[in-house]
Amino acid sequence: MYLSPQLFRLILNIYSPYLGAGIHTDSISTDWRRIRLSMQLRWYNRNAVGTHFGGSLYSMVDPHPMLMLMNLLGKEYIVRDRSAAIEFLRPGRGKVHADIAVTDAELSQIRINTKGGGRYLPCHSSRSTSRTTRGKRWPGSRKPSISKERQAE
């Protein structure tokens, strides 16, 4: 199933788990290579010490690398999340942003490593910042499982 980036952005912005966490999809590039998300700190997504819930931060970025790769690679490829990790370097206060991008080099590596139907497990990193981190990185990495479907002969 293919959705335009504009329609997908609209769906995400009315998706109840994202509404409940206060997550907003700011933009999705027309070529599916970049997604920008944000989340304002509010009473309902604040933890006991007054910062963003880690689970809300995690869910803000969780599905996007896989969904982006699915749209970029097409139906010929099977893309699944395999694992993910997040490391919080500083508390998230105020509005946090996540920028997720897929580069030409990443797509090229995927195509090279799945040529002939092989399975490939790349690691994709995302960047999240808040006003209080002044551009410092909260590293997060995802390991999608990607394989190219073999054609029946």
One Martini backbone bead per residue (centre of mass of N, CA, C, O) as a GRO file, in nm:
protein
  153
    1MET     BB    1   0.094   0.039   0.025
    2TYR     BB    2   0.042   0.369  -0.096
    3LEU     BB    3   0.140   0.688   0.028
    4SER     BB    4   0.147   0.996   0.061
    5PRO     BB    5   0.316   1.211   0.254
    6GLN     BB    6   0.071   1.394   0.319
    7LEU     BB    7  -0.126   1.171   0.413
    8PHE     BB    8   0.057   1.043   0.626
    9ARG     BB    9   0.081   1.294   0.803
   10LEU     BB   10  -0.218   1.318   0.869
   11ILE     BB   11  -0.250   1.042   1.002
   12LEU     BB   12  -0.040   1.082   1.227
   13ASN     BB   13  -0.186   1.347   1.351
   14ILE     BB   14  -0.457   1.140   1.420
   15TYR     BB   15  -0.312   0.935   1.580
   16SER     BB   16  -0.378   0.837   1.894
   17PRO     BB   17  -0.092   0.779   2.015
   18TYR     BB   18   0.019   1.059   1.925
   19LEU     BB   19  -0.187   1.238   2.061
   20GLY     BB   20  -0.138   1.127   2.355
   21ALA     BB   21   0.182   1.220   2.341
   22GLY     BB   22   0.221   1.485   2.148
   23ILE     BB   23   0.277   1.408   1.854
   24HIS     BB   24   0.437   1.566   1.563
   25THR     BB   25   0.419   1.592   1.215
   26ASP     BB   26   0.585   1.825   1.032
   27SER     BB   27   0.751   1.645   0.805
   28ILE     BB   28   0.756   1.514   0.459
   29SER     BB   29   0.915   1.430   0.207
   30THR     BB   30   0.841   1.364  -0.125
   31ASP     BB   31   1.089   1.127  -0.121
   32TRP     BB   32   1.113   0.989   0.179
   33ARG     BB   33   1.403   1.099   0.324
   34ARG     BB   34   1.237   1.294   0.533
   35ILE     BB   35   1.170   1.337   0.890
   36ARG     BB   36   0.974   1.556   1.106
   37LEU     BB   37   0.953   1.577   1.461
   38SER     BB   38   0.740   1.657   1.753
   39MET     BB   39   0.745   1.752   2.120
   40GLN     BB   40   0.566   1.880   2.367
   41LEU     BB   41   0.572   1.968   2.688
   42ARG     BB   42   0.336   1.811   2.903
   43TRP     BB   43   0.140   1.689   3.151
   44TYR     BB   44   0.087   1.403   2.976
   45ASN     BB   45   0.432   1.377   2.902
   46ARG     BB   46   0.525   1.371   3.204
   47ASN     BB   47   0.724   1.298   3.449
   48ALA     BB   48   0.823   1.299   3.784
   49VAL     BB   49   1.079   1.510   3.688
   50GLY     BB   50   0.970   1.692   3.425
   51THR     BB   51   1.008   1.503   3.179
   52HIS     BB   52   1.021   1.313   2.928
   53PHE     BB   53   0.912   1.032   2.828
   54GLY     BB   54   1.079   0.771   2.698
   55GLY     BB   55   0.842   0.634   2.542
   56SER     BB   56   0.767   0.884   2.373
   57LEU     BB   57   1.039   0.921   2.235
   58TYR     BB   58   1.046   0.641   2.109
   59SER     BB   59   0.768   0.655   1.951
   60MET     BB   60   0.843   0.895   1.766
   61VAL     BB   61   1.072   0.700   1.595
   62ASP     BB   62   1.021   0.395   1.554
   63PRO     BB   63   0.872   0.351   1.248
   64HIS     BB   64   1.023   0.530   1.025
   65PRO     BB   65   1.259   0.380   0.888
   66MET     BB   66   1.084   0.152   0.777
   67LEU     BB   67   0.874   0.322   0.617
   68MET     BB   68   1.076   0.462   0.437
   69LEU     BB   69   1.202   0.206   0.307
   70MET     BB   70   0.946   0.095   0.185
   71ASN     BB   71   0.906   0.342  -0.010
   72LEU     BB   72   1.198   0.345  -0.144
   73LEU     BB   73   1.211   0.026  -0.239
   74GLY     BB   74   0.952  -0.127  -0.242
   75LYS     BB   75   0.787  -0.436  -0.310
   76GLU     BB   76   1.060  -0.602  -0.357
   77TYR     BB   77   1.081  -0.545  -0.051
   78ILE     BB   78   1.160  -0.654   0.282
   79VAL     BB   79   1.062  -0.473   0.578
   80ARG     BB   80   1.202  -0.491   0.914
   81ASP     BB   81   1.208  -0.485   1.241
   82ARG     BB   82   1.453  -0.593   1.481
   83SER     BB   83   1.585  -0.338   1.637
   84ALA     BB   84   1.642  -0.120   1.932
   85ALA     BB   85   1.796   0.193   2.048
   86ILE     BB   86   1.846   0.409   2.342
   87GLU     BB   87   2.015   0.721   2.439
   88PHE     BB   88   2.020   0.927   2.719
   89LEU     BB   89   2.199   1.227   2.774
   90ARG     BB   90   1.939   1.409   2.831
   91PRO     BB   91   1.691   1.580   2.932
   92GLY     BB   92   1.360   1.640   2.824
   93ARG     BB   93   1.288   1.976   2.751
   94GLY     BB   94   1.036   2.080   2.605
   95LYS     BB   95   1.097   2.085   2.276
   96VAL     BB   96   1.116   1.811   2.062
   97HIS     BB   97   1.329   1.670   1.802
   98ALA     BB   98   1.309   1.473   1.492
   99ASP     BB   99   1.553   1.352   1.256
  100ILE     BB  100   1.493   1.162   0.959
  101ALA     BB  101   1.730   0.994   0.741
  102VAL     BB  102   1.791   0.890   0.400
  103THR     BB  103   2.051   0.789   0.210
  104ASP     BB  104   2.212   0.703  -0.073
  105ALA     BB  105   2.417   0.517   0.066
  106GLU     BB  106   2.212   0.335   0.210
  107LEU     BB  107   2.060   0.239  -0.042
  108SER     BB  108   2.303   0.120  -0.187
  109GLN     BB  109   2.379  -0.090   0.031
  110ILE     BB  110   2.118  -0.245   0.020
  111ARG     BB  111   2.127  -0.326  -0.281
  112ILE     BB  112   2.398  -0.473  -0.272
  113ASN     BB  113   2.325  -0.673  -0.018
  114THR     BB  114   2.046  -0.786  -0.189
  115LYS     BB  115   2.162  -0.913  -0.414
  116GLY     BB  116   1.993  -1.209  -0.491
  117GLY     BB  117   1.816  -1.217  -0.200
  118GLY     BB  118   1.942  -1.108   0.039
  119ARG     BB  119   2.026  -1.037   0.368
  120TYR     BB  120   1.997  -0.725   0.565
  121LEU     BB  121   2.158  -0.545   0.864
  122PRO     BB  122   2.122  -0.245   0.926
  123CYS     BB  123   2.220   0.072   1.070
  124HIS     BB  124   2.012   0.332   1.206
  125SER     BB  125   2.038   0.679   1.265
  126SER     BB  126   1.919   0.925   1.491
  127ARG     BB  127   1.800   1.264   1.565
  128SER     BB  128   1.769   1.431   1.885
  129THR     BB  129   1.623   1.741   2.009
  130SER     BB  130   1.649   2.019   2.230
  131ARG     BB  131   1.667   2.321   2.362
  132THR     BB  132   1.850   2.211   2.609
  133THR     BB  133   2.077   2.062   2.415
  134ARG     BB  134   2.193   2.228   2.180
  135GLY     BB  135   2.234   1.976   1.957
  136LYS     BB  136   2.254   1.735   2.101
  137ARG     BB  137   2.279   1.392   2.105
  138TRP     BB  138   2.034   1.125   2.078
  139PRO     BB  139   2.098   0.822   2.044
  140GLY     BB  140   1.968   0.612   1.778
  141SER     BB  141   1.897   0.271   1.684
  142ARG     BB  142   1.841   0.065   1.392
  143LYS     BB  143   1.751  -0.283   1.284
  144PRO     BB  144   1.680  -0.370   0.989
  145SER     BB  145   1.518  -0.607   0.787
  146ILE     BB  146   1.647  -0.689   0.457
  147SER     BB  147   1.482  -0.815   0.161
  148LYS     BB  148   1.477  -0.976  -0.145
  149GLU     BB  149   1.267  -1.090  -0.360
  150ARG     BB  150   1.220  -1.382  -0.519
  151GLN     BB  151   1.186  -1.502  -0.826
  152ALA     BB  152   1.006  -1.708  -0.997
  153GLU     BB  153   1.113  -1.964  -1.248
   0.00000   0.00000   0.00000
